Structures are given as structure tokens and as C-alpha cells.
């Protein structure tokens, strides 16, 4: 048996023993010390398994099937490193390492509190979840060797993955997944005790650890999603950064739940079960996303083939879904009973939550509702066809004609949610420059203009400004929100608005500015003003938009060994008016060994629009002369997508600094104040 497999088995066994010891608890002498040592041992063995995988990759040990699949002797260092998570079994091994890292981090921070009910139950949940991921990794068999004579050369990564972006896209996503394990376990463990026990004497360091890991998870998931979209747009040439692919959509759902959680905090501050269930089910959807990727029952450009891991991950998903649902429902029902017993002293009032209240609170509820809408559309759009296809698969029916829900369904939920979020942005961030009455009038005017544009484009099919009437409803509102948030941000930075200047306040303004920029950019760019697929010969120049031209300067067939083994490059110019504003190369390459074709696109970018050019095919006109097919798109405001994403992530960094500072303080003082409340440091 290989050393990597041994280390993985040791990790699982140690985790199971640790789980049992934590369950038995005080009936064992020095159980805290033993369990803490096991958490360290489990982390070291999982680390050793990943390190061993890296050693095999960097030393080209092609007798291992996984190594043969993801690397070759001509792969550079960063390609070999990305091989750790590039394949199914490697990614599960990497996630196992991260999960045990999070568990040991939790035990390190909470060392000394093991006799607390919530702390101990969270430990049990966390290590058991890590064991489940490790079991899936073991079933994927990352250290399996070839039978017979091993190959002398590796197959290497899929050509689409042989890029720097494969090094920087998956790790943030997996780190975000693993970080979410901490609040999931803490909050679900809290649901197992009564409300007064959760709220009466909270442990400061545990609360801070949960808060910090939640925020870090949001940041890492944001980075992973944005980098993945940019990779698809710039490198892979899929024609866009987002296609509502099942794997894309399921990776978005945990991020949406975390975002909804931050909106729910002020709305549901007196009902922690409803509020914190967003974190609990955020981790459940992480497992759901992993299963979707590995099930093979949904058509996706990201998915793996159906294997034994497909069923083991499904069982993991069902276990977590049932566990989270039962514990959450029972806890919520018990809290309702307690509230009825307390009658007038009840902590939670449904009428208060559903009431309009002040305008800012009401619009916050509208934004929260919008997020719940897009979450519901995303879950239904993926889960429904997944269940249908799974039933077909279990019935022995082939999956040649898999059921799928198309992008129009998801866009409907997105547009409804965008209206809610953009409208609320006007009221979440205030400025003394404009009164509330004038602001209401301003928003109303934008809505009326949008309605007029939407109706005009619906009845005339004339782009105004996009070709989709529902998007046109939101364009004036989105543009107005961006302008408004820029003014709010500028006045805050120069000290024109009243109130204390704090980094947290700056972060909030940047976050809202980034959100409305992102939404406006998506609304505009996903409803293309111009798109064509047509043939070009050398020196052809074609008008593609308002005084924007594309010229083919050079067509170069680099080699041709048949229809499954060739490479063609085309040099293109983008001309605006009389000036050449962009020169680049777009190419198409067929890989015989992989039976696939890859595209390299050229994108000429300005603040207001992108010109996207992809070579999709070619034919020979006469010997030595070719006609090429170019897919050309003008995408307005794509820069707002990337700029808005940057602002959102950057906005969270100062807030993250505050969170980590508070975590560090509570950790340093916990030995003096084990169960005493630590004075919170100012967050403003």
C-alpha cells in the first residue's frame, strides 16, 4: 500500500477516534488533551498526504494513475503545483487537508473550552465533516498505481487547464469551502441547545472565530468566482464570463447565502436560528456543489465523469441536508415555544420583521428578499434537473438526453433580485446632499424611464439600449445607482458628509458601489449590442458597431496534420474611427490526444466596452489561402463587472482587519477570562 494511501487512512481513523473521544467526553481522563493531540495528528497526516502528492507530481512518478493524468515531463513548476487540485481525486485530497486544517485551527483557538457544550459539539461536527471529505478522497483513490508496466510519460493536464489561471482559481474556492466549515459547525452546535443558553453567556473567542471565518470565506469565494469568470472570458473563449452552467451556479449559491446572511444580521438580530441557518445551509450547498461537479448527471463544461465518488458524495450531501434540516427545524420550533411561554418578553416578532419601519430598514429587507429570490431560482434550476436525471440514472435509463434548465430561467430570478438590490442601494447609504423626498423622486423617475425603455424595446425590438426589454427596465436605475454611490463615496472621502470617518464606513460605501457597478455591468454586457459569426479573408475589414471596425491582417496556418491535429492563428486589428485601438491574435488548436479543440480569444478593452473576437473555424479557399470564421461581440461595460468585483472584495479587507484584530485580542486574553465576557473593541 502506498504511503499516501496510508496517510489518508490514518487521517480518517484518527478523525473517527477523535470523534468518539469527544462524544464520550468527561468519562475519559484528560480527554481534552488526548483529543487535542489527535486533532494535531490528523492535521499532520492530512498535510503529509498532500505533501506526498506534491512530491510525486514534481518527480514525475507516472506509475501513479493520477500523476499520469495531470502532469508530464514538460510541465513547468506552476503547472505541476496546480496538478494537486486539477483532477477529481487530487481536489478531494486538497479539500481534506484544508478541512483538517480548519478543525485543528478551531481546536487550537478553543483549547481550554472543551467542557462547554457548544464548543464540544462543534468539535464533533467539524471533525466528522472532515472525515466525510477524507472518505470521499480515499474512495477516489488518488494514489492508485498502474497494473503492469507503468508509462514513461504523462498525459498532462487537459489543454484548457494548462494556464496560470488554474493555479489561482481553484484554491480560493476550496479555501472558502473549508472556512465555511467553522461557522457551520459552531452555529449548528448552537442549535442543539436552547436559545437562552446560546445567548446568555457566549464565549467571545468562539464568536469571533465564527465571524472571522465567515467573512474570510466570503472573500475567498468572491475571489474564486471572479477569477473563474475572468479565466472563462479571457482565456477559454467561451463567449462570456458567466453562462449559468450548473457548476458555476452551484458555486455561486454559497456566496449568495453568505451575502444574504450579512443582510439578515440587522433584520433577524433577535432570531439567530433563521439568521444563522443561512451559514448552516451555506456549507450544505458547498457539498451540493461538490456533488454536482462529480455526479456526471448534469451537462457541464466543469464536471467529472460518474464514479463511485458520485454516490459517496451524494450520501454525504443527503446526510448533511437531513442533519441540518432536522436540527434547524427542531431548534426553531423550540424557540417558538419558548417565545410563546414568554409572551410579551418574546425576543422575536414576525410583525416587526415584516413591517416597513424606517425606510432604510425596509429597503434592507427588500435587498434581502432579492437575494432569497436569486438563491431560490439558482437552487431550483440546478436541483430539479439533477433529481430528475438521478432518478433516470438509478432506473437504468441512459443520460444521453439529460434534462437541463436554460439560462433564461436563471436570468429571470437575477433581474428581479437586481431590481431589489439596486433600489435598496439608494437608501442603505445616505448623504446630506439630497433629502429623502428628493431621493424618492429621483428613484421614481429612474423607474419610470426604465419602464418606458423596456416597453419601447418590447414592442419595437429596437435596442434601447440593450436588445432585451427586461434588462432595459433596470439600466436607468442601475446607472443612477452607480452615479449616486460615486457621489456618496466622494463626499465621504473629502469629509463633506456628517458623521465619523471610519474604515468600516468606507468599506460599506465601497461594497455597495461595487455591487451596483457589478450588477449594471452584468445587465449591460450580457445583453450584447452587437454579435456576429461570419467569414473573413486576409485584409477584410468589416464594420461591427458604431464606427468600430475589425480587420483581419494575417491568417497563418501553423501546422495541419489532419482535422484533429492543427493550429491556426489570425492577427486582427480593432479600428475605431480612423485609429487602430487594438492589435492581437486569436487562434484555434486541435489536440489529437485529447480529441478536443481549444480557442484563444482576443479582447480589446476600454472602460465603456469590450470587443471580443474568437476564431471558431476556417476553410481553404485555394492552396495557401484561407477564409476564417470569427465570432465577434461588442460587450458594453464589462469593465464594470471586474471593477465592481474589485471594489466589493477591497471593501471587505479593512473590515476583515477589524475582525482579525478582535479575534487576536480575544485569543490573547482568553486564558485570563476563560468564561468571562471580554470587552469588545470598537468596530467603528
Steps between C-alpha positions, in 0.01 A plus 500: 500500500633842406611743770247759381212254539631403845511866605146551373375193689680618814331838463158335483565262791640776720200718417256222591679432830502871575126515432435213739716654772319834469164321523604301808654815646542535878467127558860474380788639701679789327275463195567863403873442471457171314251651255713808443798276423291298256386817322866592454584148383211499252611834358861381467400176325272685255780748437738212442265349241487827302876548528553146374271574207711809421820293516355249254396780264833681507699177451283371211394173661286386208437157650224677693186535289417846633852631440487364146167678446599850615867553421780422255876549483464826307258655751646802677503543877173685538321251275627217718387684812152556358485126431426451872146629453455468122343151512217348697696293750766768545243771569330283763836432662573874503159568656569233763821677597319836523216351707736348756692827503181686590420244768843527660481881481168483684641267768810720538293814551242331723750303707382518862129527420440132418255455789263755348208325329502706182880487468514122538207435267648731240824302526309177437324647198817646357721194527221275373451722195874492436491119524215486247703701249803279569294186435391642165865574422599144592227356276632715215834319553749779424798269552392211277781350289487342157483126467791366300767716335454870584512763222817700442314825434196670646189605315520846653223736594200557282612772253237739636660472844856567387490858611602720788132546584474137607753584768302794641132407444431166682695562827294804613181305435614199705635726775164676511325162523722387786468827691122468491533177697577702816181714519295203378615288793479777761153615397355151456644399838337809647163388362520189720458707819222736599498861396574637847803271530636624164451865582552524876875445521667490156869422484669804340777312324256252345273778379796684350635185332161434342469860384854514359482171311161598354638825366816331372289237326300775326821668385659180368182387327471844339856482373454146371177579314633820342831342396310204353278736300798697375678177402197382302468838330860580413666162457247230430305696242159374610345826380440643845593491867177339621267249334293372796674168453391258781843501663530878471156542652556264792829673582308829512233375743725489813621853419140619464409342835791672672402831342140444614631425850663842525173661392308286749712599802321832567163362385504178704716614787252351749458168321835330472355174363359661186805721461770241567324231297633687197852406614398144579343441161785691338726207584234251391496669159879471491457122516221532243734688265765233544252225423370678190857529371568130555161343431507504120121538497498861381649623176787730592832610359643466854372157601679170554379160381272290720702289746457342842567844645179616334298278734715552809479877460123469449477312830711771663265763361185320616645446848585868537170617354296279733717583803491876440128500424400296804716689748400840359127422491498352851697796636272751329187324626640485853582871490145578386367303798730693732383828345136403556573417863668838546215674307571871543869442564545314172826577322354467150196658342391402150298818461807706581709314243236540227415860585628788291650691791744770398583524130859375531391191695225431248734522199744271678219246522430552129867424417486193725187382320675551165788282610261228615330514159820447303604225745167324446527524121860371512418205726190399304673544165774255596335266751185424298677366188758329723227307683326408173825385338600308812167319498552412134852377576386282791222360280757386248409764242796651315596861546549578133210746512546657842237740628626855549357843577631773273643843585170691442361347820799616704502845339139556610595449864813710451311799358238496774775481763699775326203735516469442875872537569557807281197680642609430857849638427356851481380476858764286669757774450381853574643844428406845629519630143148383417186478711301181524210649305727601213663158510160332477411719202837422336448125538143525374611689188765236426243221537259678265774557241597134524138393457472718189822357353393146580159548340654666194749215441233236570261631235754616241793255540730805478794492747438771758776474608518117500304249297319353802204693635531367857861620519396842370266535797803496728760697300391852610459387861842331497675796337337736748605281792862494381502879464338543841746266674797674337375832639450345847851351489660826384324707767602251767864510393520881498308534827191674361249272674438505871600214725821337611739392225587133554650228285191288562278776358730537199482125453119503506481773236755322279309174542172653384672687217666178386171310514305746284793530257512122469126470442493780241799346323333159487167643382667690217766253390277193504258665259741549214457804276673326209587139428590327174649182360632551148784416268806718439788475259834672537477885504119496530368789709146487639291758685383335824352790693473874530816599311680186625666275241680165507773430245672166442868574437653154485377141480765247593450122502783391730458129427246255365520128570133437443164624630586386852854641519561857384556858612387820330581858605336819378630852564219752536479876536224695672450842341292776656443793269830532318719372784622146563410452867591134532716232339502139607491132411216251521564132439347156485688180577393135481656244734502151348584329828213668681250505214417863568537851361614801703464867415708802590301821475600860454321763709551872437387681813396852590311629803172511309517182290692191392546369149515121531642306203527120485616284209247218469603327175655534157482361148748493213401724210793408274831339596670734747197729538238462772171644613453518876182515709513761774258531788490873577313668785482852637442470875415827676624573853683171559755708690225571756483126573869481586513844662192432710639166613826667597319764705295236680800291599713805584216635717510190718874519566491781762199331662698176498785681672264606778367146533845344521609765749209414726566128460865552593404701806244250628744215438777669696273576793307174513734343755419786741129509422412141412127537549483871572376745242785684332433867433451537126726740320343773290403399150433847370 
